[in-house]
Amino acid sequence: MQKPGTGGIYELNDHLYEGRYSPTNAQGKREVHTVYAKTREECEALLEKMIVEVRERIKEEKRKMKP
């Protein structure tokens, strides 16, 4: 089981995994980001990398919105 804020990994079929992360963006709306991989381990690595990138982008957008 994943911790809150770390996304989720789902097995779509016997050779495809989906990693999904749904944060709230700078405008307060939920946005879905997904990655796909052939193995669970590869999907976990891609998901972690994507989460870091998305959090940085949202943080930058919030910073730009402040007067």
C-alpha positions as CSV (number, residue, x, y, z in Angstrom):
1,M,0.0,0.0,0.0
2,Q,1.3,3.4,-1.0
3,K,1.5,6.4,1.4
4,P,-0.7,9.4,0.9
5,G,0.8,11.8,-1.7
6,T,2.9,9.2,-3.4
7,G,0.5,8.2,-6.2
8,G,-0.7,4.8,-7.0
9,I,0.5,1.9,-9.2
10,Y,-2.0,-0.3,-11.0
11,E,-1.5,-3.4,-13.1
12,L,-3.4,-3.0,-16.3
13,N,-2.5,-6.4,-17.7
14,D,0.3,-9.0,-17.3
15,H,2.9,-6.8,-19.0
16,L,1.8,-3.2,-18.4
17,Y,1.7,-1.1,-15.2
18,E,0.3,2.4,-14.8
19,G,1.5,4.9,-12.2
20,R,-0.9,7.7,-11.4
21,Y,-0.5,10.9,-9.4
22,S,-3.4,13.4,-8.9
23,P,-2.2,16.6,-7.1
24,T,-4.1,19.9,-6.7
25,N,-2.5,22.5,-9.1
26,A,-1.8,26.1,-8.3
27,Q,-5.3,27.2,-9.3
28,G,-6.9,24.6,-6.8
29,K,-8.0,22.1,-9.5
30,R,-7.0,18.5,-9.4
31,E,-4.9,17.3,-12.3
32,V,-4.0,13.7,-13.2
33,H,-0.5,12.7,-14.3
34,T,0.3,9.1,-15.5
35,V,3.3,7.0,-16.4
36,Y,3.4,3.6,-18.0
37,A,6.0,0.8,-17.7
38,K,6.5,-2.9,-18.3
39,T,7.5,-3.8,-14.7
40,R,6.3,-2.6,-11.3
41,E,9.8,-1.6,-10.3
42,E,10.3,0.5,-13.4
43,C,6.9,2.1,-12.9
44,E,7.8,3.0,-9.3
45,A,11.0,4.7,-10.4
46,L,9.2,6.7,-13.2
47,L,6.4,7.7,-10.8
48,E,8.8,9.0,-8.1
49,K,10.7,11.0,-10.8
50,M,7.4,12.4,-12.2
51,I,6.1,13.4,-8.7
52,V,9.2,15.4,-8.0
53,E,8.9,17.2,-11.3
54,V,5.2,17.9,-10.9
55,R,5.6,19.2,-7.3
56,E,8.4,21.6,-8.4
57,R,6.3,22.9,-11.3
58,I,3.3,23.5,-9.0
59,K,5.5,25.2,-6.4
60,E,6.9,27.5,-9.1
61,E,3.4,28.3,-10.4
62,K,2.2,29.2,-6.9
63,R,5.3,31.4,-6.4
64,K,4.5,33.3,-9.6
65,M,0.9,33.8,-8.6
66,K,1.8,35.6,-5.4
67,P,1.9,39.4,-5.8
